[in-house]
């Protein structure tokens, strides 16, 4: 699916989970189901989001960008505490329902990870994505070319190491236990 599309798709179950909580009316099975959906969704997001962030970040700021997930989790917890302290439970849930919608509307315009596009052989799209992410209007700039070549080497290295390890694990044993 790609990192971007997966994150966009996860906005749907996140929205559904919060809507279920809004309309649960103290129904324990509905609340449990909603919390399961939200927990599963957060689990997927926790894997896909750092991967996407690391793949689009410039090397010099990659470490700092990697900390944003933890920071945003804490900001989210603070958001719920503040909103929950001010508003009733239902309104706090409605306030949380707005967030996946806001995410989907804003993230829709962000391009796919160049590393993912390169892994699918879409070099032109990867270059276009990297130019957009770096704010470069001229597609064939030297900076983008160098970074794209580095990403291509990384993707090829990953494919080689994957194929080598699959060959090593699929070799027949010589009968020695």
Secondary structure, DSSP 8 states (H G I E B T S, - for coil): --HHHHHHHHHHHHHHHHHHHHT-TT-HHHHHHHHHHHHHHHHHHHHHHHHHHHHHS-GGGHHHHHTHHHHHHHHHHHHHHHHHHHS-HHHHHHHHHHHHHHHHHHHTTS---HHHHHHTT-HHHHHHHHHHHHT-SSTT-HHHHHHHHHHHHHHHHHHHHHHHHHHHHHS---S--
